[in-house]
Amino acid sequence: MNDRLAINGGTPVRTKPFPLSYPGLYAYGEEEKNAVLDVLSRKSPFRYYGPDVAGKTKEFEKSFLEKMEKKYALGVTSGTASLICALKAAGIGPGDKVILPAITFLASAGAIIIAGAVPIFADVDDSFNILPSEISRLSDKYTKAVITVPLLGNPCKMTEIMIEARKNNLIVIEDVAQSMGSKYKGKYSGTFGDIGCFSLQLNKIITTGDGGILTTDNSVFYERAVRYHDQGMFREKEGFLSSNNANDVFVGQNYRMSEITGAIAQQQFLKLDNIIDHMRKIKNFIKSEIKDLPQIDFRRIEDADGDCGSALVLLLENKVIAKKFCDAVMAEGVTMYQQYNGQVVYMLPHILNQKTVDKNGFPFNQIPEKIEYYEGMCPNAENLLGRSASITFSFGCTMEDAVDVVNAIKKVAKGLC
Ligand SMILES: *Cc1c(COP(=O)(O)O)cnc(C)c1O
C-alpha cells in the first residue's frame, strides 16, 4: 500500500464513490414499488376515504405497534410533526420548559419552540446521549418534559433516564428519529417513555422520503395526538375516538400521512431488521479491525446488542486533529465528516439568538426568567462533538467498502497523527 496520504498527493485508497448515508433507501425494491402502484391503481391516496382505500397507513401503524409492543401508533408527515404532536398531546406549550440533549438535530429543539415551549439543553456523557443526572440539575417548576435522543443508532440509558424523569414529574418523549430499531437492554428505543417519535426522512434507518410515526400506551395522549394531527377533528368512524367531548375540543394541524407514504413505510418497516443486521455487520467488522489504533478512541455504545450500526463515531485527540482526520479520510475516498459540523445544537444561530417566527420573542417571553444559551454551556457535548469524526453506513455498503474504510482509517491514523 502506498503510504503517502491522498490529501498530500498520494494515491487514494479508493476512487469509487462511497455509498450515500441513506440506510434504508438502498433496500428499496419491488415491494415498495408494488405497494405504491396498488395505491395508484385504487386511486385512493388519502388514508381516511376515497373510492377504494387500501388502508396502507393503518397497516403500517398496526405493524409498528405490534413490533414495538405498544398500544397505539400514529403515522404523520415527518419526525418533526411526530415531536410536535407528542408535545401537544402531552399538553406542553407556552410557559413550559423541555429538557433535551445538547447534541441533536435542530428539529428536536425546533419542535419544542414551535410547540410554544422553551428548550433547556442538557450535557451528554461519552455515549453522546443525555447524561441522566442532568435531568434533576435542570428541572424547576416550569419544566414539564424531557426529550431523549438516541444519537446515530446508539440507544439511551433509558432505565436511568426514566428514574430521573419520574423523580421530577416529567413526561418523557423519546426522539428516536435517527435510531428506529435500536434497543436498550432488549427493549426498543421509543417504548420506555410516554411517547416515542420516529422519522422516515431520507437519512433515517428506513425511509419514505419524508414521514414519521409516534407510539404510546397512553390513550389520552393518543387521542389528542390523533386530533392534533388532523385539524382537531373527530373521526369516530375510524374507531380512534370514543366520544365527541365538547370540553376537550381544540384546533389542530394537518400532519396526516398519505397512503403513498404509508405504503412505502410498511414495506420498509418489514425490512428494518435486515437493514440493521447488515449495517451492524459492516460497522462491527470495521471497529474490530481498527480498535487497537492508538490514535483513536470511540463513542461509547450504550448497549452493543441494541445499536443500529448506522454510524461509527471516532474520537480524536482534539478538534483540530479531528477536522484534519476527516479531510484526510475523505481524500482517501471514504465519506467521513463531523456530525453537525462539530457544533452543538444551541450554537446554531436560530437557537443561540432565539430567533423565532413569532412576535416579541415568543415563546421565550413566556417564562419570567431570562433564558440564555452560550458557548461552554454543555462542556462535554462541545468537547466530544468537536473531537468526533463519523462514518455512516447503509444497506448499500458492502464488505469491500468496509475493507476500504479500514484501510483509509489505518493509513490516515499512521500518516497524520
Ligand atoms: C431527522 C431528525 C428529526 C426530524 O425528522 P424529520 O422527519 O426530518 O422532520 C428530529 N430529531 C432528530 C434527532 C432527527 O435526527
The ligand as an SDF file (V2000), in Angstrom:
LIG
                    3D

 15 15  0  0  0  0  0  0  0  0999 V2000
  -34.2030   13.9310   11.4690 C   0  0  0  0  0  0  0  0  0  0  0  0
  -34.4690   14.2460   12.8690 C   0  0  0  0  0  0  0  0  0  0  0  0
  -35.6640   14.8630   13.2630 C   0  0  0  0  0  0  0  0  0  0  0  0
  -36.6590   15.3770   12.2800 C   0  0  0  0  0  0  0  0  0  0  0  0
  -37.1970   14.4250   11.4590 O   0  0  0  0  0  0  0  0  0  0  0  0
  -37.8660   14.8840   10.0680 P   0  0  0  0  0  0  0  0  0  0  0  0
  -38.5720   13.6720    9.6120 O   0  0  0  0  0  0  0  0  0  0  0  0
  -36.7710   15.3080    9.1740 O   0  0  0  0  0  0  0  0  0  0  0  0
  -38.7910   16.0020   10.3960 O   0  0  0  0  0  0  0  0  0  0  0  0
  -35.9030   15.0550   14.6010 C   0  0  0  0  0  0  0  0  0  0  0  0
  -34.9940   14.6940   15.5250 N   0  0  0  0  0  0  0  0  0  0  0  0
  -33.8310   14.1280   15.1920 C   0  0  0  0  0  0  0  0  0  0  0  0
  -32.9000   13.7100   16.2830 C   0  0  0  0  0  0  0  0  0  0  0  0
  -33.5160   13.8960   13.8570 C   0  0  0  0  0  0  0  0  0  0  0  0
  -32.3480   13.3480   13.5410 O   0  0  0  0  0  0  0  0  0  0  0  0
  1  2  1  0
  2  3  1  0
  2 14  2  0
  3  4  1  0
  3 10  2  0
  4  5  1  0
  5  6  1  0
  6  7  2  0
  6  8  1  0
  6  9  1  0
 10 11  1  0
 11 12  2  0
 12 13  1  0
 12 14  1  0
 14 15  1  0
M  END
$$$$
